[in-house]
C-alpha cells in the first residue's frame, strides 16, 4: 500500500504541475487524489484488521494445543478459547476509518493513535468543505506567537465566549 500511495503522490504532483493555473482542473485532480488515497488507506486498514484476527486465531489455537498437551492444563482450554474470542471481538469491533467526508475523531484515541493520525476531538475537514465553515480571527496589536500559544489563546477565547453566552 505504501508503494501504491507513493506512486499516487508522484502522479498527483505531475497532474497538478500539468494543470498549471487552471483552478477547476486542480480541484478535480485534488478530489480524485484524495478519493483514491482514502480507498488505499481503507484497504490497508481492512487488511490490517484481518491480519490481526488471523493472528489472534493462530495464537488461540497454539494456546489450546499447548494446554491440551498437559493433563494439568486441560481445564484451562475453555478460558483460553474465551480469551481468544474476546480479543477477536475487540479487534472486530474497531471501526474502519471513514474520515473521507470529514468528522470528529471519537473518544479513546489520544496522541495521534487514530489510523488517520489524529487526536480525540480534532476535526477533519475535507478541502472542499473548508469554505463552508466560517472562521473569524480578530487580531489587535503586535502578534508574535508560535502555534501552541495561538491554540491556547483560541481555547481561552472560546471559554470566555461560552461564559458570556
Buried (B, 14 or more C-beta within 10 A) or exposed (E): EEEBBEEBEEBBEEBBEEBEEEEEBBEEBBEBBBEBBBEBBBEBBEEBBEEBBEEBBEBBEEBBEEBEEEEEBEEBBEEBBEBBEEBBEEBEEEEEBEBBEBBEBEEEBEEEEBBBEBEBEBEBBBEEEEEEEEEEEEEEEEEEEEEEEEEEEEEEEEEEEEEEE
